Amino acid sequence: MKSTNVYLTYNGNCREAFEFYKECFGGELFLMKYSEGPGCEENKLPPGSADRIMHAGLRNGAAVLMASDSMPGHPFQQGNNFSVTVSSDNNEEVDKYCAAVSKGGAVTMPPQETFFAHRFAMCTDKFHINWMFIHDKPMQ
């Protein structure tokens, strides 16, 4: 395990929140809208989602805060809008950690390659905590 982090989810106000956090903490802000993601042309996205944030990152030194907006129509519940993210140095750790943590819970996204990760997976553990596991690719 390389590092852990909290990943926040917002209901359409991620940009506003992260611009506020940048004012509070300083650092470098990265924002990507859903419409800017590979294969996510506006006509392929659900109505109202193009300008929502697919990924936000605020980095200040070694500290990183990450988040996204939920997609319209996907359940959003205040208080359950976070995940613990575990970063790994290899794909095998992603698979191993996801399998272990999801026992008694549920895998919500099986381990797979994405445009932002060599390997990425999501699950909910038996205590109803959301988890993400990532062997990330460098952001462009």
C-alpha positions in Angstrom: 0.0 0.0 0.0 1.5 3.3 -1.1 -1.0 5.7 0.5 -4.6 6.3 1.6 -6.8 9.3 0.9 -10.5 10.3 1.3 -12.4 10.7 -2.0 -15.4 13.1 -1.7 -18.6 13.0 -3.8 -20.7 16.1 -4.5 -24.2 16.6 -6.0 -23.2 19.1 -8.7 -21.2 21.6 -6.6 -17.8 20.0 -6.7 -16.2 22.9 -8.6 -17.6 25.4 -6.1 -16.3 23.3 -3.2 -12.8 22.8 -4.6 -12.4 26.5 -5.6 -13.3 27.3 -2.0 -10.8 24.7 -0.6 -8.1 26.1 -2.9 -8.7 29.6 -1.3 -8.5 27.9 2.1 -5.5 25.7 1.6 -3.7 27.0 -1.5 -2.1 24.5 -3.8 -2.6 23.4 -7.4 -6.2 22.7 -8.5 -7.0 20.2 -11.3 -10.6 19.9 -12.6 -11.9 17.7 -15.3 -15.6 17.8 -16.5 -17.4 14.7 -17.5 -17.6 16.1 -21.1 -13.7 16.2 -21.2 -13.3 12.5 -20.4 -12.2 10.1 -23.1 -15.3 8.8 -25.0 -17.6 11.1 -23.0 -18.8 13.4 -25.7 -21.7 15.6 -24.6 -24.2 13.6 -26.7 -23.2 10.3 -25.0 -23.7 11.7 -21.4 -26.9 11.8 -19.4 -28.7 15.2 -19.7 -27.2 17.7 -17.2 -24.0 15.9 -16.6 -21.6 17.5 -19.2 -20.4 20.3 -16.9 -20.3 18.2 -13.7 -16.8 17.4 -12.4 -15.5 13.9 -13.3 -12.4 14.4 -11.2 -11.1 17.2 -9.0 -7.7 17.1 -7.3 -6.2 19.7 -5.0 -2.5 19.1 -4.3 -0.4 21.1 -1.8 2.9 19.4 -1.1 2.3 15.8 -0.2 -1.4 16.4 0.8 -4.0 15.6 -1.9 -7.8 16.1 -1.7 -9.8 14.4 -4.4 -13.5 14.4 -5.4 -16.1 14.3 -8.2 -19.8 15.1 -8.8 -22.3 12.3 -8.9 -24.0 11.6 -12.2 -27.6 12.8 -12.5 -29.9 10.0 -11.6 -27.4 8.2 -9.4 -28.3 8.0 -5.7 -26.7 10.8 -3.7 -26.9 10.8 0.1 -25.3 13.5 2.2 -23.2 11.8 4.9 -22.4 8.7 2.7 -20.7 10.7 0.0 -17.1 9.6 0.5 -14.8 6.7 -0.1 -11.5 5.7 1.3 -8.9 5.5 -1.5 -6.0 3.1 -1.3 -3.2 3.8 -3.8 -1.0 0.9 -4.8 2.3 0.4 -6.8 0.9 -2.6 -8.8 -2.2 -4.2 -10.2 -1.9 -7.3 -8.0 -2.3 -5.2 -4.8 -5.5 -3.6 -6.2 -7.0 -7.0 -6.9 -5.9 -8.4 -3.5 -7.2 -5.5 -1.5 -10.5 -5.3 -3.3 -11.1 -9.0 -2.8 -10.2 -8.9 0.9 -12.2 -5.7 1.8 -15.3 -6.7 -0.2 -15.8 -10.0 1.7 -19.2 -9.7 3.3 -19.8 -6.6 1.3 -20.1 -5.9 -2.4 -17.9 -5.1 -5.4 -19.4 -2.1 -7.1 -16.7 -1.9 -9.9 -14.6 -4.9 -10.6 -10.8 -4.4 -11.0 -10.1 -3.1 -14.5 -7.9 -0.7 -16.5 -9.3 2.8 -17.1 -8.1 5.9 -18.8 -6.8 7.2 -15.5 -5.5 4.0 -13.9 -3.5 0.8 -14.8 -6.0 -0.9 -12.4 -9.0 0.5 -10.5 -11.7 -1.1 -8.4 -14.5 0.0 -6.1 -16.4 -1.9 -3.3 -18.4 -1.4 -0.2 -17.3 -3.4 2.9 -19.5 -5.2 5.3 -19.6 -2.1 7.5 -21.1 0.0 4.6 -17.8 1.9 4.0 -17.1 2.7 0.4 -13.5 1.9 -0.9 -11.6 2.7 -4.1 -8.3 0.9 -5.0 -6.0 2.4 -7.6 -2.7 1.8 -9.4 -2.8 5.2 -11.1 -1.4 6.5 -14.4 0.2 9.9 -14.4 -2.4 12.6 -15.1 -1.8 14.6 -18.3 
